[in-house]
Amino acid sequence: MALLNASDKTPLLPNSPRREGLLGQVCLACLGFAAVILPAAGAYAAPDTAAQVSVTPEGTIITPGSSVPHGPASRAAHTNLQIFVPPGAAPGNTAPSGKYETPASLACIYGLTPNTKGCNPETLSRVTATGSKMIAIVDAYRDDTAAHDLAVYSAKYGLPKITKDNFAVVYAAGTRPKQDPTGDWEVEESLDIEMAHALAPNAKIVLVEAASPSNADLFAAERVAGALVSAAGGGEVSNSWGGSEVAQEAKFIPSFKAANVVFFASSGDSPGTSVPAMLPDVVAVGGTSINRSSSGEFESQTTWSIDGGGTSAYIPVPAFQHAVTAIVGKFRGSPDIALVANPSTGVWIYDSTPYSGQVLNWLVVGGTSVSSPAAAAIVNSAGAFKPSTESELGEMYSKLGDATDFIDITAGSCVNAASGSASVGYDLCTGIGAPFGLRGK
């Protein structure tokens, strides 16, 4: 692999992905990417969708325009991100405090660190020391503040310092993507890399930036991400975005296969199914709500009512779901597992790129965009490094009903379950449950 000086303006090979880390550019052609045909940057313009605002008793929820589903005709993906503003607060620029989740509280809830009664984010500071190899994050557009924001987040929570050895950015199309002028996707990118680093702090995080949110650009970036992780000896790829199912979606499957790589995707933040989460070689990650006492003590996880999922219209039931055909029938069911996603019980992140013209810095976010990178990081921390996603899912479903490895979520309602509520065992609200500890993953 040939290193280029940061000031070196020599173009890379045509269609060769470019990686920019903290020490400049790295040519990836030597990893075999020259054979990957990628669309030109800027070939797609995302729909101009306004943000949606909902005022609830818990606070104000902002759904960015990038997270509003575009529909199958757009041939584009949307994020699964929601911004939460607590009552009486202004968006952003506040010091992280209160009952919202931190790396230490998440590690406590999901059994990655020794149990601390209450897993209280106000008092807990112990973070996990797990993670290895690589986690790739696939997103659209360019986030110029990604490394800076991850460094600020890491310093705040006592995570490993960000260097060229544990973080890098790759331009999937070989040239710098344009920025998202709204700042929506930049918030998404900060969320993704920070959640991955929070729960697998010793893994190398690689942010793979697609030229646009078009399916063509994102699936091309997926192939780059899979090849990168495979070449690094294995790991995970997380996708917090999704789009509508389409009749020809089986042709997307090869983009989500790579040797020694496990792929994850968000199940969505609205009723119905989503691609790539519905593909048979992807771990579909749904959402939960974190329930705390008035003093911030952890009490339980329940469903998140608008968590996306259901049964596929096109993908046959895979072998790992044969034990739950009484629920999913003849088609692939989603989600497989679930983690925190309710924005009202969300997580702190740091993002300094202006969102709708305003610099927010610290903010609380939710959506299944949180749960996908968090799940990828937990599996990375488990250290098993399965040879394929199918193998990983087979292991997970073999633990159905084993409360030492997955916590069955049995309380709460969800729009995807035929009964309208969670149930004992597998259900279409939270799958087999929330991961706990490092076994069975």
Secondary structure, DSSP 8 states (H G I E B T S, - for coil): --EE-TT------TT--EEEETTEEEE-GGGTGGG-----TT---------EEEEETTEEEEE-GGGS---GGG-B-EE--EEEE-TT--SS-S---SSSB-HHHHHHHTTSS---TT--TTT---------SEEEEEEES--TTHHHHHHHHHHHHT-----TTTEEEEETTSS-----TTSHHHHHHHHHHHHHHHH-TTSEEEEEEESSSBHHHHHHHHHHHHHHHHHTT-EEEEE-EEB---TTGGGGGGGG--TTEEEEEE--SSSS--BTTTSTTSEEEEEEEEEE-TT--EEEEEE-TT---EEEEEEE--GGGGGGHHHHTTEEEE-SEEEE--GGG-EEEEE-S-BTTB--EEEEEESHHHHHHHHHHHHHHHT---SSHHHHHHHHHHTTT-TTTEE---SSB-TTSTTSB--SSSBTTTBT-EE-SSS--
